[in-house]
C-alpha cells in the first residue's frame, strides 16, 4: 500500500474519531498515532489532511452542500461525509495530486469503509465538486 493511500486511510479514521468524540485535530492525531496507528507510514500526509479539513470545514461543507442534490450533509453517513470532506480538501489544497487520483482514492475508501452504495455516491458528488472547482 502506498504512503499516501495509508495516509488517507489514517486521516479518514481520525476525522471519524473527531466527529464521534467532538475532539480537535491535534488530539485526534496524537491519539491515533500513539494508540491506533499500526506503523507510521503516511503520518505526515494524514496529519496535513486532518488539519486542513478541520481548518476549512465550513468552506468544505458549503461546497459539498452545493453539489449534493437531495442529500443534506447531516443525513449522509459519517463515513461518506468524512470521505467527501477529505477528498474535497485534497482537491482544494493538495495541487500536486491529479483529480482522477483523488476521486479514485476516495472511491476506494468508500468501498472499504462505507456501505454498499457509498462508492457510487462518493464518486458522483466528488465528480461534481471537481468540475465546479475546475480541477483537471
C-alpha positions as CSV (number, residue, x, y, z in Angstrom):
1,X,0.0,0.0,0.0
2,X,1.3,3.4,-0.9
3,X,2.2,6.1,1.6
4,X,-0.5,8.5,0.6
5,X,-3.1,5.8,0.5
6,X,-2.2,4.8,4.1
7,X,-2.3,8.5,5.0
8,X,-5.8,8.9,3.6
9,X,-7.0,5.8,5.5
10,X,-5.5,7.2,8.7
11,X,-6.9,10.6,8.1
12,X,-10.4,9.1,7.5
13,X,-10.2,7.3,10.8
14,X,-9.1,10.4,12.6
15,X,-11.8,12.5,11.1
16,X,-14.4,9.9,12.1
17,X,-13.0,9.9,15.6
18,X,-13.2,13.7,15.7
19,X,-16.8,13.7,14.7
20,X,-17.7,10.9,17.2
21,X,-15.8,12.3,20.1
22,X,-16.0,16.0,19.5
23,X,-12.3,16.4,19.8
24,X,-10.0,18.6,17.7
25,X,-7.4,17.6,15.1
26,X,-4.4,17.8,17.4
27,X,-5.9,15.5,20.0
28,X,-7.1,13.0,17.3
29,X,-3.7,13.0,15.7
30,X,-2.0,12.3,19.0
31,X,-4.4,9.6,20.0
32,X,-4.3,7.9,16.6
33,X,-0.6,7.7,16.2
34,X,0.0,6.8,19.9
35,X,-2.6,4.1,20.2
36,X,-4.2,3.1,16.9
37,X,-1.6,3.7,14.2
38,X,-0.1,0.4,13.1
39,X,3.2,1.8,11.9
40,X,3.6,5.4,11.0
41,X,3.5,5.1,7.2
42,X,1.7,8.1,5.8
43,X,1.7,10.0,9.0
44,X,2.8,13.3,7.6
45,X,0.3,13.3,4.7
46,X,-2.5,12.1,7.1
47,X,-1.8,14.9,9.5
48,X,-1.8,17.5,6.7
49,X,-5.2,16.2,5.6
50,X,-6.8,16.2,9.1
51,X,-5.5,19.6,10.0
52,X,-6.6,21.0,6.6
53,X,-10.1,19.6,6.9
54,X,-10.5,20.9,10.4
55,X,-9.3,24.4,9.4
56,X,-11.6,24.6,6.4
57,X,-14.6,22.5,7.4
58,X,-17.2,25.3,6.9
59,X,-16.0,26.0,3.4
60,X,-15.7,22.3,2.5
61,X,-19.2,21.6,3.8
62,X,-20.5,24.5,1.8
63,X,-19.0,23.1,-1.3
64,X,-20.4,19.6,-0.6
65,X,-23.9,21.0,0.2
66,X,-23.8,23.0,-3.1
67,X,-23.5,19.9,-5.3
68,X,-25.2,17.1,-3.2
69,X,-28.7,17.4,-4.6
70,X,-31.4,15.7,-2.5
71,X,-28.9,14.9,0.3
72,X,-28.4,17.1,3.3
73,X,-24.9,16.8,4.8
74,X,-26.4,15.8,8.1
75,X,-28.2,12.9,6.5
76,X,-25.1,11.4,5.0
77,X,-23.4,8.6,6.8
78,X,-20.4,9.7,8.9
79,X,-18.1,7.7,6.7
80,X,-19.3,9.1,3.4
81,X,-19.4,12.6,4.8
82,X,-15.8,12.4,6.0
83,X,-14.6,10.8,2.8
84,X,-16.2,13.7,0.9
85,X,-14.6,16.2,3.3
86,X,-11.2,14.6,2.9
87,X,-11.3,14.4,-0.9
88,X,-12.7,17.9,-1.2
89,X,-9.8,19.3,0.9
90,X,-7.4,17.3,-1.3
91,X,-9.0,18.8,-4.4
92,X,-8.7,22.3,-2.9
93,X,-5.4,22.2,-1.0
94,X,-3.2,19.5,-2.5
95,X,-2.4,20.7,-6.0
96,X,0.1,18.0,-6.9
97,X,-2.5,15.3,-6.7
98,X,-4.5,14.9,-10.0
99,X,-8.3,14.9,-9.9
100,X,-8.6,11.3,-11.0
101,X,-6.2,10.1,-8.3
102,X,-8.2,12.0,-5.6
103,X,-11.5,10.6,-6.9
104,X,-10.2,7.0,-7.3
105,X,-8.7,7.0,-3.8
106,X,-12.0,8.4,-2.3
107,X,-14.0,5.7,-4.1
108,X,-11.6,3.0,-2.8
109,X,-12.1,4.4,0.8
110,X,-15.8,4.3,0.3
111,X,-15.7,0.6,-1.0
112,X,-13.5,-0.4,2.0
113,X,-15.2,1.6,4.8
114,X,-18.6,2.6,3.5
115,X,-21.9,0.9,2.8
116,X,-22.9,-0.8,-0.4
117,X,-23.9,2.4,-2.2
118,X,-21.1,4.6,-0.8
119,X,-18.7,4.3,-3.7
120,X,-21.2,5.4,-6.3
121,X,-22.5,8.2,-4.1
122,X,-19.0,9.5,-3.3
123,X,-17.9,9.3,-6.9
124,X,-20.9,11.3,-8.2
125,X,-20.6,14.0,-5.6
126,X,-16.8,14.4,-6.0
127,X,-17.1,14.4,-9.8
128,X,-19.4,17.4,-9.5
129,X,-17.2,19.1,-6.9
130,X,-14.1,18.7,-9.1
131,X,-16.0,20.1,-12.1
132,X,-17.2,23.1,-10.1
133,X,-13.6,23.7,-8.9
134,X,-12.3,23.4,-12.4
135,X,-9.8,20.7,-11.2
136,X,-8.2,18.9,-14.1
